[in-house]
């Protein structure tokens, strides 16, 4: 019983870290993967670097976006889920 009481604070600390840090991060990563897989041609997006554009082509891990300056090929992971959502809510 004494050993259990000795390890109880460490166990509780791990549980708190899991629920407040690890689990939300996993949920966010899952949401971003779902967002990336739901992208389609014609979607208006904003990249994490702030580039605005519209998707013109989609490949496995890349997208081609059409901007005012021309077309750019980028990784899907470079598209910001939050910024694109706010852009689409405004319209």
Wavefront OBJ file of the C-alpha trace (Angstrom):
o trace
v 0.000 0.000 0.000
v 2.911 2.351 0.715
v 4.313 1.923 -2.792
v 0.955 2.785 -4.319
v 0.791 6.013 -2.344
v 4.318 6.809 -3.446
v 3.437 6.507 -7.158
v -0.052 8.035 -6.936
v 1.126 11.657 -7.490
v 3.028 10.598 -10.635
v 0.026 8.693 -11.909
v -2.280 11.646 -11.298
v 0.202 13.983 -12.985
v 0.274 11.751 -16.070
v -3.541 11.650 -16.211
v -3.745 15.462 -15.984
v -1.084 15.894 -18.687
v -2.907 13.412 -20.924
v -6.297 15.123 -20.672
v -5.033 18.708 -20.875
v -2.170 18.394 -23.365
v -1.910 15.130 -25.295
v -5.579 14.413 -26.027
v -6.453 17.915 -27.339
v -3.379 17.835 -29.565
v -4.418 14.464 -31.016
v -7.949 15.761 -31.609
v -6.610 18.860 -33.371
v -4.338 16.745 -35.594
v -7.302 14.525 -36.515
v -9.404 17.590 -37.411
v -6.598 18.943 -39.614
v -6.258 15.597 -41.432
v -10.024 15.557 -42.052
v -9.882 19.160 -43.306
v -7.022 18.333 -45.702
v -8.825 15.288 -47.091
v -12.074 17.269 -47.567
v -10.449 19.927 -49.760
v -11.869 20.118 -53.272
v -11.308 22.075 -56.459
v -12.804 25.562 -56.221
v -12.367 25.973 -52.443
v -11.067 29.364 -51.378
v -8.205 28.946 -48.927
v -5.517 30.811 -47.008
v -2.132 29.188 -46.453
v -0.285 29.263 -43.146
v 2.039 31.851 -44.684
v -0.911 34.105 -45.535
v -1.334 33.496 -49.268
v -4.952 33.726 -50.457
v -6.094 31.613 -53.373
v -8.493 29.127 -54.877
v -7.703 25.449 -55.384
v -7.413 24.587 -59.072
v -5.865 21.088 -58.915
v -5.502 18.417 -56.241
v -2.966 15.578 -56.082
v -2.207 13.070 -53.304
v -0.249 15.360 -50.996
v -0.147 18.595 -52.972
v -2.553 21.204 -54.294
v -2.211 23.833 -56.991
v -3.719 27.123 -55.933
v -4.589 29.989 -58.213
v -3.606 33.402 -56.862
v -3.547 36.900 -58.293
v 0.123 36.328 -59.203
v -0.452 32.984 -60.939
v -0.530 29.341 -59.938
v 1.441 27.867 -57.036
v 1.989 24.234 -56.123
v 1.925 23.656 -52.351
v 1.646 20.865 -49.828
v -1.834 20.230 -48.442
v -0.457 20.605 -44.931
v 0.471 24.234 -45.656
v -3.212 25.234 -45.817
v -4.483 26.829 -42.629
v -7.693 25.271 -41.361
v -8.563 28.211 -39.077
v -7.822 31.015 -41.549
v -9.640 29.242 -44.377
v -12.675 28.673 -42.134
v -12.862 32.375 -41.223
v -12.465 33.334 -44.886
v -15.361 31.085 -45.901
v -17.566 32.299 -43.022
v -17.198 35.936 -44.152
v -18.580 35.106 -47.606
l 1 2 3 4 5 6 7 8 9 10 11 12 13 14 15 16 17 18 19 20 21 22 23 24 25 26 27 28 29 30 31 32 33 34 35 36 37 38 39 40 41 42 43 44 45 46 47 48 49 50 51 52 53 54 55 56 57 58 59 60 61 62 63 64 65 66 67 68 69 70 71 72 73 74 75 76 77 78 79 80 81 82 83 84 85 86 87 88 89 90 91
